[in-house]
């Protein structure tokens, strides 16, 4: 069956979109939602990421190849530009060099390392990001208020501006995904209105700044898929912003697991988030050995000890939350993938928001 599918591909030679970089999963999802509305996915267009076997071969044999390079560096919630490590870009550079002149190279403009890949390719460059010089830029970002929670922003391209709405989704990662999808749509001759309309169907991915219904009529901000110091800083700020839109005072609960992979600065990195935790959360629940330093940092900034609860594992934390959660609570769950914080989400959520 696999051989027949490959033979069919080489006869039909569909357009191929290959998505690379650290934001490839969210970008691939957003691209799929936009294109599925206007094309036959799997027939006219094949959408892959770099985890797929023979992805480079499919790109080379495509009638119209499009390589989407998302960020490889870690973005900061307060800064426009950043840069990834050069060695992380080598695979993407190799793919970019393989694209013929009639193909497209869609690049995250804000990641300076990714942006420079356009010099390695003869394909048509098309950039996206928050920088004003990007071909497709996102501006005027606003978190909407209850009851219709989500992110509003504007997509800009060549003097054309359209509003975009991401329901129950938050954070730069999801906006980058939408902008990447918009750039791909433009490469395939869609207009911004068509793209914005299709993005209403983009529901994001579990564990990536997605809002869900929780037990006892609570709301869960699920960011349990991964964590770094900067991504957790962003998620805490969004917890605060959403909480400020509640029609009635709601309790903001931060459930935070270890940030893994920081190295020798692990204690300092966890403690440094203390002020943001104190400003953003009314209740702190920590999971893991390193996460206890969230508590130390929060206490040093004035958070009361009776508002802090520490657990060594997700099972104990889940049991506590099931009894502690109150109606109207807004609960952020965040932590590194290795901490299995997603298991906490599974225990306290009742389903997506419809």
Backbone torsions as a table, in degrees:
resi	resn	phi	psi	omega
1	UNK	NA	-40.7	179.6
2	UNK	-61.8	-41.7	179.9
3	UNK	-63.4	-42.8	179.2
4	UNK	-62.0	-39.5	179.4
5	UNK	-65.2	-39.0	178.7
6	UNK	-67.2	-40.2	178.0
7	UNK	-63.1	-42.2	178.8
8	UNK	-61.4	-40.2	179.2
9	UNK	-60.9	-48.4	-175.4
10	UNK	-68.9	-24.8	174.7
11	UNK	-77.1	-43.6	-176.3
12	UNK	-80.6	-30.8	-178.6
13	UNK	46.1	65.0	179.4
14	UNK	-71.0	169.6	171.5
15	UNK	-71.4	139.4	-177.8
16	UNK	-122.5	130.5	174.5
17	UNK	-113.5	120.4	179.9
18	UNK	-113.2	124.8	-175.1
19	UNK	-109.1	127.8	-176.6
20	UNK	-127.5	167.8	176.0
21	UNK	99.2	177.4	-175.3
22	UNK	-72.1	-17.9	178.4
23	UNK	-102.0	20.3	-172.0
24	UNK	-66.1	-33.9	-176.2
25	UNK	-69.8	-45.8	178.7
26	UNK	-68.9	-40.4	179.6
27	UNK	-64.4	-42.3	178.6
28	UNK	-60.8	-40.2	179.2
29	UNK	-64.3	-45.1	-179.7
30	UNK	-66.2	-41.9	178.0
31	UNK	-61.1	-43.7	179.7
32	UNK	-60.7	-41.3	-179.6
33	UNK	-65.0	-40.1	-179.9
34	UNK	-68.9	-49.1	-173.4
35	UNK	-74.5	-29.5	-179.6
36	UNK	-61.8	-23.3	-179.5
37	UNK	-74.9	-25.5	-171.9
38	UNK	-123.6	-10.1	-177.5
39	UNK	-134.2	165.4	174.0
40	UNK	-90.7	100.1	-179.0
41	UNK	-69.0	132.4	-177.4
42	UNK	95.5	-19.5	177.4
43	UNK	-111.4	-68.3	178.7
44	UNK	-74.1	-37.4	-173.9
45	UNK	-135.2	137.0	174.2
46	UNK	-115.0	129.4	-179.6
47	UNK	-114.0	121.1	-177.5
48	UNK	-129.9	162.8	165.1
49	UNK	-120.9	176.7	-171.8
50	UNK	-72.8	-2.5	172.5
51	UNK	-78.5	-17.4	-176.7
52	UNK	-72.5	142.0	178.5
53	UNK	-69.4	138.3	177.8
54	UNK	61.9	27.5	-178.3
55	UNK	-60.4	-42.0	-179.4
56	UNK	-63.3	-39.8	179.2
57	UNK	-62.7	-43.5	178.1
58	UNK	-62.4	-38.3	178.9
59	UNK	-62.6	-45.2	-177.2
60	UNK	-67.2	-33.9	-175.7
61	UNK	-91.9	4.8	-176.8
62	UNK	-76.0	150.9	173.5
63	UNK	-68.6	-37.9	174.6
64	UNK	-138.9	100.8	-180.0
65	UNK	-87.1	136.6	176.2
66	UNK	-130.3	119.1	176.1
67	UNK	-103.2	122.4	177.9
68	UNK	-105.3	116.1	179.2
69	UNK	-106.8	105.5	176.7
70	UNK	-80.4	-173.7	-177.1
71	UNK	-69.0	148.4	169.3
72	UNK	-114.9	-22.5	175.2
73	UNK	-83.6	171.7	179.0
74	UNK	-96.9	121.0	-177.8
75	UNK	-81.2	153.3	179.6
76	UNK	-105.4	137.4	-178.8
77	UNK	-62.1	-21.1	-175.7
78	UNK	-106.3	-7.7	-174.7
79	UNK	-117.2	148.9	-176.0
80	UNK	-81.0	-40.9	-173.5
81	UNK	-117.4	155.1	178.8
82	UNK	-156.5	179.1	-179.0
83	UNK	-147.4	136.9	175.5
84	UNK	-88.7	169.2	178.4
85	UNK	-72.4	139.9	-176.6
86	UNK	-59.2	-39.2	-177.0
87	UNK	-66.5	-23.4	177.6
88	UNK	-74.1	-18.4	-177.2
89	UNK	-91.8	-4.9	-173.7
90	UNK	-61.4	-43.3	179.6
91	UNK	-63.3	-41.2	-179.8
92	UNK	-68.0	-39.2	177.0
93	UNK	-59.6	-42.6	179.4
94	UNK	-61.3	-42.5	178.3
95	UNK	-66.1	-40.5	-179.3
96	UNK	-63.2	-38.3	179.0
97	UNK	-66.6	-24.6	-176.9
98	UNK	-84.1	-12.7	-176.6
99	UNK	-78.2	130.2	177.5
100	UNK	-70.3	170.0	-173.5
101	UNK	-61.9	-27.9	-178.2
102	UNK	-82.3	-4.6	179.7
103	UNK	-84.1	179.6	179.8
104	UNK	-123.7	143.7	175.5
105	UNK	-118.8	107.8	-177.1
106	UNK	-100.5	117.3	-168.7
107	UNK	-123.2	142.5	171.6
108	UNK	-72.6	110.7	-175.4
109	UNK	-67.9	-30.3	-173.2
110	UNK	-75.2	-25.1	175.7
111	UNK	-87.3	106.2	-172.4
112	UNK	-61.8	-30.5	178.2
113	UNK	-68.8	-41.3	177.3
114	UNK	-69.1	-42.9	-179.2
115	UNK	-55.0	-39.9	-176.4
116	UNK	-70.1	-11.9	-179.7
117	UNK	-65.1	-21.0	178.9
118	UNK	-59.2	-24.4	178.7
119	UNK	-76.5	-8.3	-178.5
120	UNK	-99.3	0.5	-171.4
121	UNK	-134.6	151.9	175.2
122	UNK	-98.3	0.3	179.4
123	UNK	-72.6	164.0	178.0
124	UNK	-68.9	121.4	177.7
125	UNK	-83.6	141.4	177.4
126	UNK	-143.6	117.8	-172.7
127	UNK	-108.2	154.9	177.1
128	UNK	-139.4	154.6	178.4
129	UNK	158.0	-165.2	178.9
130	UNK	-95.6	-14.4	178.0
131	UNK	-66.2	139.2	-175.8
132	UNK	-66.1	-20.1	-179.2
133	UNK	-89.0	-0.9	175.6
134	UNK	-70.1	146.9	177.9
135	UNK	-62.8	-38.1	177.3
136	UNK	-122.7	110.9	-175.1
137	UNK	-120.4	151.4	177.2
138	UNK	-106.8	128.6	-179.0
139	UNK	-137.0	171.8	172.8
140	UNK	53.9	53.0	-176.6
141	UNK	-79.4	126.9	-178.8
142	UNK	-136.7	132.3	171.5
143	UNK	-84.4	124.2	-176.2
144	UNK	-79.1	163.6	-174.0
145	UNK	-97.5	166.4	174.4
146	UNK	-54.9	145.2	2.1
147	UNK	-90.7	-7.9	-177.2
148	UNK	-95.7	82.8	-176.1
149	UNK	-83.4	144.9	179.0
150	UNK	160.2	-161.5	-177.1
151	UNK	-124.5	126.1	172.2
152	UNK	-104.1	140.2	172.5
153	UNK	-157.3	174.9	179.8
154	UNK	-114.7	138.8	174.8
155	UNK	-100.7	127.0	-177.3
156	UNK	-115.6	134.4	175.1
157	UNK	-154.8	116.0	172.8
158	UNK	52.8	43.5	178.3
159	UNK	87.2	-10.4	177.3
160	UNK	-94.5	137.4	-177.4
161	UNK	-134.1	130.0	174.5
162	UNK	-133.5	146.9	175.8
163	UNK	-76.4	152.2	178.0
164	UNK	-135.2	142.5	-175.0
165	UNK	-128.3	121.4	175.8
166	UNK	-111.3	102.7	-174.7
167	UNK	-75.4	128.6	177.0
168	UNK	63.6	20.7	179.0
169	UNK	-124.4	147.9	-175.7
170	UNK	-144.2	164.3	172.1
171	UNK	92.5	157.2	-177.7
172	UNK	-61.7	-35.2	-177.3
173	UNK	-57.6	-43.2	-179.6
174	UNK	-72.5	-33.3	176.8
175	UNK	-69.6	-42.4	175.7
176	UNK	-57.0	-41.6	179.8
177	UNK	-61.1	-43.4	179.6
178	UNK	-65.7	-39.4	179.6
179	UNK	-68.3	-38.7	175.8
180	UNK	-61.6	-42.2	178.6
181	UNK	-63.7	-38.0	178.6
182	UNK	-64.8	-42.3	179.4
183	UNK	-63.0	-42.4	177.8
184	UNK	-64.6	-42.2	178.2
185	UNK	-59.1	-42.3	178.3
186	UNK	-64.4	-39.0	177.7
187	UNK	-61.9	-26.5	-180.0
188	UNK	-100.8	19.5	172.5
189	UNK	71.3	20.9	169.0
190	UNK	-80.9	156.9	175.4
191	UNK	-101.1	168.1	-174.5
192	UNK	-63.5	-33.4	178.6
193	UNK	-64.9	-45.0	178.1
194	UNK	-61.9	-41.1	-179.0
195	UNK	-66.4	-46.6	-179.9
196	UNK	-60.9	-40.8	179.4
197	UNK	-63.2	-42.5	-179.3
198	UNK	-68.4	-31.8	-178.8
199	UNK	-69.0	-13.2	174.2
200	UNK	-63.5	-22.6	178.9
201	UNK	-89.1	-1.2	179.2
202	UNK	-78.1	112.6	-177.1
203	UNK	-100.5	6.0	179.6
204	UNK	71.6	-169.5	-179.8
205	UNK	-123.0	148.9	176.9
206	UNK	-57.9	138.9	176.1
207	UNK	82.8	5.9	-177.3
208	UNK	-128.5	75.7	175.9
209	UNK	53.6	51.8	-178.0
210	UNK	-118.6	133.8	-179.0
211	UNK	-86.6	138.5	179.8
212	UNK	-139.1	161.6	175.5
213	UNK	-78.4	137.7	177.9
214	UNK	-114.4	172.0	178.1
215	UNK	-62.6	157.0	177.7
216	UNK	57.0	35.0	178.1
217	UNK	59.9	37.0	175.0
218	UNK	-95.4	171.3	174.4
219	UNK	-121.9	141.2	-178.8
220	UNK	-117.2	125.5	171.0
221	UNK	-94.8	101.8	-171.3
222	UNK	-90.2	106.9	175.2
223	UNK	-127.7	39.1	-169.2
224	UNK	-84.7	-4.0	-174.4
225	UNK	-70.9	-36.4	-178.0
226	UNK	-162.8	169.5	179.4
227	UNK	-158.6	145.0	167.4
228	UNK	-136.8	173.4	178.9
229	UNK	-60.4	-41.4	-176.6
230	UNK	-74.0	-40.0	179.4
231	UNK	-67.1	-35.2	178.0
232	UNK	-70.7	-35.1	174.4
233	UNK	-58.7	-45.0	179.0
234	UNK	-63.7	-45.5	-176.4
235	UNK	-65.9	-35.7	177.5
236	UNK	-66.0	-40.6	178.7
237	UNK	-65.4	-37.7	178.7
238	UNK	-70.0	-36.7	173.1
239	UNK	-55.2	-45.3	179.5
240	UNK	-63.5	-45.3	-177.9
241	UNK	-63.6	-43.7	178.9
242	UNK	-63.9	-43.4	179.8
243	UNK	-58.9	-33.4	-179.6
244	UNK	-71.0	-16.4	179.9
245	UNK	-93.4	-3.9	-178.6
246	UNK	-58.5	134.5	178.9
247	UNK	-64.4	-29.9	174.1
248	UNK	-125.0	153.3	179.9
249	UNK	-53.8	126.7	179.0
250	UNK	-121.3	150.8	-179.3
251	UNK	-85.6	127.7	179.0
252	UNK	-97.2	121.8	-176.3
253	UNK	-115.2	122.5	176.8
254	UNK	-103.0	115.9	178.3
255	UNK	-108.3	104.6	-169.1
256	UNK	-120.6	128.3	175.4
257	UNK	-101.3	171.6	179.3
258	UNK	-51.5	143.7	166.5
259	UNK	-95.7	113.3	-174.1
260	UNK	-93.9	145.5	172.9
261	UNK	94.0	11.1	-179.5
262	UNK	-80.3	-26.1	179.3
263	UNK	87.9	-143.4	-171.6
264	UNK	-69.8	-12.9	179.7
265	UNK	-98.6	20.9	-175.3
266	UNK	-59.7	-45.0	-177.9
267	UNK	-62.8	-48.7	-178.3
268	UNK	-63.1	-39.9	-178.8
269	UNK	-64.3	-40.7	179.5
270	UNK	-70.6	-42.9	-179.9
271	UNK	-64.9	-33.4	-176.0
272	UNK	-63.6	-21.5	179.0
273	UNK	-83.4	-0.5	-176.0
274	UNK	-57.2	-43.7	-178.2
275	UNK	-66.3	-40.6	179.0
276	UNK	-65.6	-37.4	177.7
277	UNK	-64.0	-45.8	-179.1
278	UNK	-61.8	-38.2	-178.7
279	UNK	-77.8	-25.0	-171.3
280	UNK	-102.8	-24.8	-171.5
281	UNK	-123.2	146.3	174.3
282	UNK	-93.3	-22.3	-179.2
283	UNK	-140.3	135.9	179.8
284	UNK	-119.2	127.9	175.2
285	UNK	-122.1	120.7	-178.7
286	UNK	-110.5	150.2	-179.8
287	UNK	-133.0	117.6	176.5
288	UNK	114.7	166.7	-177.0
289	UNK	-70.2	-42.4	-179.2
290	UNK	-72.7	-32.1	-175.0
291	UNK	-64.3	-18.4	177.8
292	UNK	-62.0	-22.5	178.7
293	UNK	-77.0	-16.9	166.7
294	UNK	-60.3	-44.7	-178.9
295	UNK	-61.4	-44.9	-179.6
296	UNK	-61.4	-43.7	179.6
297	UNK	-64.9	-41.4	-179.8
298	UNK	-66.3	-41.7	178.8
299	UNK	-63.6	-38.3	-179.5
300	UNK	-66.3	-20.2	179.0
301	UNK	-99.4	5.2	172.5
302	UNK	108.5	6.3	177.8
303	UNK	-74.9	132.4	-176.1
304	UNK	-67.8	142.4	-177.9
305	UNK	-63.3	-30.9	-178.6
306	UNK	-76.6	0.1	174.8
307	UNK	-104.0	8.4	-176.2
308	UNK	-123.0	130.7	-179.4
309	UNK	-132.7	130.9	-174.8
310	UNK	-117.7	137.0	179.8
311	UNK	-136.3	152.3	-178.4
312	UNK	-88.9	-18.7	-175.6
313	UNK	-147.6	164.4	-175.8
314	UNK	-70.8	-28.3	180.0
315	UNK	-63.9	-48.3	179.7
316	UNK	-64.5	-41.7	179.9
317	UNK	-64.1	-39.8	-179.7
318	UNK	-63.6	-44.2	179.4
319	UNK	-61.4	-41.8	178.7
320	UNK	-62.5	-46.4	-177.3
321	UNK	-64.0	-38.0	-179.5
322	UNK	-60.1	-32.0	178.8
323	UNK	-91.0	-26.5	-173.3
324	UNK	-87.5	-31.5	-175.4
325	UNK	-58.9	137.2	178.7
326	UNK	-119.1	159.5	179.2
327	UNK	-57.1	133.1	177.9
328	UNK	89.5	-3.9	179.3
329	UNK	-63.7	144.7	173.1
330	UNK	-113.0	117.4	-167.7
331	UNK	-120.3	118.5	173.0
332	UNK	-92.2	128.9	173.2
333	UNK	-117.7	119.1	-173.9
334	UNK	-146.1	149.7	178.7
335	UNK	161.0	166.4	-179.4
336	UNK	-66.2	151.2	-177.8
337	UNK	-54.5	-36.2	-178.2
338	UNK	-62.1	-20.7	-178.5
339	UNK	-85.2	-5.4	178.6
340	UNK	54.6	40.3	178.6
341	UNK	-63.9	-20.9	177.6
342	UNK	-60.4	-26.0	178.0
343	UNK	-67.2	-30.7	175.6
344	UNK	-68.0	-44.1	178.1
345	UNK	-56.7	-45.1	-178.3
346	UNK	-60.9	-32.5	-177.0
347	UNK	-77.4	-28.6	-172.6
348	UNK	-112.8	-4.3	178.5
349	UNK	-96.1	156.3	177.0
350	UNK	-118.0	-3.4	175.9
351	UNK	144.9	175.6	179.6
352	UNK	-71.3	159.9	174.9
353	UNK	-84.0	124.7	-177.2
354	UNK	-93.0	NA	NA
